[in-house]
Amino acid sequence: EGEPHYGASRVLECKRLRAPAEIARLLGVRTGGSVVQVRRVLFFSGEATVLDEIWLLGANFKGLTAEKLTEWKGPMYALFEAEFGTRMIRATERLKAIAADPETSRALAVGEGDPVLLVERLSFTYEDRPVELRRGYCATAHHHYYNELN
């Protein structure tokens, strides 16, 4: 209990699409601008614990694929820096308890309507430009959300 465990991740999809209005607003691009959406599940102690929905600026992440994400063994931000020259400098986070929708309940094996923790993180690169919006839907029955702030 309380020991950090670094989980395995399974990439569900990685696709380039036009930014929906709310995502465009948060990332500071026009609606319909190019974004990359990544969906993955993080496992801790073998349990599906986090469903991640990640939105990235399309211009910064040309050529990002599910294969690249799956083959990369280190932290995702290290890949972003090494392969795409995009370094995350700071981030803001907002947390909220929500009811699991059907997709989240399937991915995390929780009941539909069960409480999950939504962690919304906006990450910025140099010149305070937002480049990533990450929404983590966390099943917290057996795991805490833990963040060390520097």
DRENDO-1510 file (C-alpha; in Angstrom, 1 decimal, always signed):
<recs>
REC; n; res; u; v; w
REC; 1; GLU; +0.0; +0.0; +0.0 .
REC; 2; GLY; +1.3; +3.4; -0.9 .
REC; 3; GLU; +4.2; +2.1; -3.0 .
REC; 4; PRO; +4.4; +3.7; -6.4 .
REC; 5; HIS; +4.0; +1.1; -9.2 .
REC; 6; TYR; +4.8; +1.9; -12.8 .
REC; 7; GLY; +2.2; +0.3; -14.9 .
REC; 8; ALA; +2.1; -1.3; -18.3 .
REC; 9; SER; +0.1; +0.5; -21.0 .
REC; 10; ARG; -2.0; -0.7; -23.9 .
REC; 11; VAL; -2.5; +1.8; -26.8 .
REC; 12; LEU; -6.1; +1.5; -28.0 .
REC; 13; GLU; -5.7; +3.9; -30.9 .
REC; 14; CYS; -3.8; +6.8; -32.3 .
REC; 15; LYS; -5.5; +8.9; -35.0 .
REC; 16; ARG; -5.2; +12.3; -36.6 .
REC; 17; LEU; -8.5; +14.2; -36.7 .
REC; 18; ARG; -10.0; +17.7; -36.7 .
REC; 19; ALA; -10.1; +19.4; -33.3 .
REC; 20; PRO; -13.6; +19.5; -31.7 .
REC; 21; ALA; -14.4; +23.0; -30.4 .
REC; 22; GLU; -13.6; +22.4; -26.8 .
REC; 23; ILE; -10.3; +20.7; -27.5 .
REC; 24; ALA; -9.4; +23.4; -30.0 .
REC; 25; ARG; -10.1; +26.1; -27.3 .
REC; 26; LEU; -7.9; +24.4; -24.7 .
REC; 27; LEU; -5.0; +23.8; -27.1 .
REC; 28; GLY; -5.3; +27.3; -28.6 .
REC; 29; VAL; -6.0; +26.2; -32.2 .
REC; 30; ARG; -8.9; +26.9; -34.5 .
REC; 31; THR; -11.8; +24.5; -34.4 .
REC; 32; GLY; -11.2; +21.8; -37.1 .
REC; 33; GLY; -7.4; +22.3; -36.8 .
REC; 34; SER; -5.2; +19.2; -36.9 .
REC; 35; VAL; -4.9; +17.2; -33.7 .
REC; 36; VAL; -3.8; +13.7; -32.8 .
REC; 37; GLN; -5.9; +11.7; -30.4 .
REC; 38; VAL; -4.3; +8.8; -28.4 .
REC; 39; ARG; -6.4; +6.5; -26.3 .
REC; 40; ARG; -4.7; +4.0; -24.0 .
REC; 41; VAL; -5.3; +2.0; -20.8 .
REC; 42; LEU; -2.7; +2.0; -18.0 .
REC; 43; PHE; -2.4; -1.1; -15.8 .
REC; 44; PHE; -1.1; -1.1; -12.3 .
REC; 45; SER; -0.5; -4.5; -10.6 .
REC; 46; GLY; -2.2; -6.1; -13.6 .
REC; 47; GLU; -5.4; -4.1; -13.2 .
REC; 48; ALA; -6.8; -1.7; -15.7 .
REC; 49; THR; -6.7; +1.5; -13.7 .
REC; 50; VAL; -6.5; +4.6; -16.0 .
REC; 51; LEU; -8.2; +5.2; -19.3 .
REC; 52; ASP; -6.2; +8.0; -20.9 .
REC; 53; GLU; -7.6; +10.2; -23.7 .
REC; 54; ILE; -4.7; +12.4; -25.0 .
REC; 55; TRP; -5.1; +15.2; -27.5 .
REC; 56; LEU; -1.9; +16.6; -29.1 .
REC; 57; LEU; -1.3; +19.5; -31.5 .
REC; 58; GLY; -1.1; +17.9; -34.9 .
REC; 59; ALA; +1.6; +20.3; -36.1 .
REC; 60; ASN; +4.0; +19.1; -33.4 .
REC; 61; PHE; +3.3; +15.4; -33.7 .
REC; 62; LYS; +3.5; +14.5; -37.4 .
REC; 63; GLY; +4.2; +10.8; -37.8 .
REC; 64; LEU; +3.1; +9.7; -34.3 .
REC; 65; THR; +1.6; +6.2; -34.6 .
REC; 66; ALA; +0.2; +3.6; -32.3 .
REC; 67; GLU; +3.2; +1.4; -33.3 .
REC; 68; LYS; +5.7; +4.1; -32.2 .
REC; 69; LEU; +3.8; +4.5; -28.9 .
REC; 70; THR; +3.7; +0.7; -28.3 .
REC; 71; GLU; +7.4; +0.1; -29.1 .
REC; 72; TRP; +8.6; +3.0; -26.9 .
REC; 73; LYS; +9.5; +1.6; -23.5 .
REC; 74; GLY; +10.1; +4.8; -21.5 .
REC; 75; PRO; +7.8; +7.6; -20.4 .
REC; 76; MET; +5.6; +9.1; -23.2 .
REC; 77; TYR; +7.0; +12.6; -22.6 .
REC; 78; ALA; +10.6; +11.3; -23.3 .
REC; 79; LEU; +9.3; +10.1; -26.6 .
REC; 80; PHE; +7.7; +13.5; -27.4 .
REC; 81; GLU; +11.1; +15.1; -26.7 .
REC; 82; ALA; +13.3; +12.6; -28.4 .
REC; 83; GLU; +11.3; +12.0; -31.6 .
REC; 84; PHE; +9.2; +15.2; -31.9 .
REC; 85; GLY; +11.4; +17.8; -30.3 .
REC; 86; THR; +8.5; +18.9; -28.0 .
REC; 87; ARG; +9.4; +19.3; -24.4 .
REC; 88; MET; +6.8; +19.7; -21.7 .
REC; 89; ILE; +7.8; +22.6; -19.4 .
REC; 90; ARG; +4.8; +22.9; -17.1 .
REC; 91; ALA; +1.3; +21.6; -16.7 .
REC; 92; THR; -1.9; +22.5; -14.9 .
REC; 93; GLU; -4.3; +19.8; -13.6 .
REC; 94; ARG; -7.9; +19.8; -12.7 .
REC; 95; LEU; -9.5; +16.9; -10.8 .
REC; 96; LYS; -13.2; +16.0; -10.6 .
REC; 97; ALA; -15.2; +13.0; -9.5 .
REC; 98; ILE; -17.5; +11.8; -12.3 .
REC; 99; ALA; -19.8; +8.8; -13.1 .
REC; 100; ALA; -18.2; +6.2; -15.4 .
REC; 101; ASP; -19.8; +6.2; -18.8 .
REC; 102; PRO; -20.2; +3.0; -20.8 .
REC; 103; GLU; -16.8; +3.2; -22.5 .
REC; 104; THR; -15.0; +4.0; -19.3 .
REC; 105; SER; -16.7; +1.2; -17.4 .
REC; 106; ARG; -15.8; -1.3; -20.1 .
REC; 107; ALA; -12.1; -0.2; -20.3 .
REC; 108; LEU; -11.6; -0.2; -16.5 .
REC; 109; ALA; -14.0; -3.0; -15.6 .
REC; 110; VAL; -16.0; -0.8; -13.2 .
REC; 111; GLY; -19.8; -0.5; -13.1 .
REC; 112; GLU; -21.5; +2.0; -15.3 .
REC; 113; GLY; -22.2; +5.0; -13.1 .
REC; 114; ASP; -19.5; +4.1; -10.6 .
REC; 115; PRO; -17.4; +7.0; -9.4 .
REC; 116; VAL; -14.1; +7.5; -11.3 .
REC; 117; LEU; -11.6; +10.4; -10.9 .
REC; 118; LEU; -11.2; +12.6; -14.0 .
REC; 119; VAL; -7.7; +14.2; -14.1 .
REC; 120; GLU; -7.5; +16.8; -16.8 .
REC; 121; ARG; -4.0; +17.9; -17.5 .
REC; 122; LEU; -3.0; +20.7; -19.9 .
REC; 123; SER; +0.8; +20.6; -20.7 .
REC; 124; PHE; +2.7; +23.5; -22.1 .
REC; 125; THR; +6.0; +23.7; -24.0 .
REC; 126; TYR; +8.3; +26.8; -24.4 .
REC; 127; GLU; +6.7; +30.2; -24.7 .
REC; 128; ASP; +3.8; +28.8; -22.7 .
REC; 129; ARG; +2.2; +27.2; -25.7 .
REC; 130; PRO; -0.3; +24.4; -24.8 .
REC; 131; VAL; +0.6; +21.2; -26.8 .
REC; 132; GLU; -1.2; +18.4; -24.9 .
REC; 133; LEU; -4.5; +17.9; -23.2 .
REC; 134; ARG; -4.7; +14.7; -21.3 .
REC; 135; ARG; -7.9; +13.4; -19.7 .
REC; 136; GLY; -7.3; +10.4; -17.4 .
REC; 137; TYR; -10.3; +8.5; -16.1 .
REC; 138; CYS; -9.0; +6.8; -13.0 .
REC; 139; ALA; -10.5; +3.8; -11.1 .
REC; 140; THR; -9.5; +4.6; -7.5 .
REC; 141; ALA; -11.0; +1.5; -5.7 .
REC; 142; HIS; -7.5; +0.0; -5.3 .
REC; 143; HIS; -5.2; +2.8; -6.2 .
REC; 144; HIS; -4.6; +6.4; -5.2 .
REC; 145; TYR; -4.0; +9.2; -7.7 .
REC; 146; TYR; -0.5; +10.4; -6.8 .
REC; 147; ASN; +1.4; +13.4; -8.1 .
REC; 148; GLU; +4.7; +14.8; -7.0 .
REC; 149; LEU; +5.0; +18.5; -7.7 .
REC; 150; ASN; +8.3; +20.2; -8.4 .
</recs>
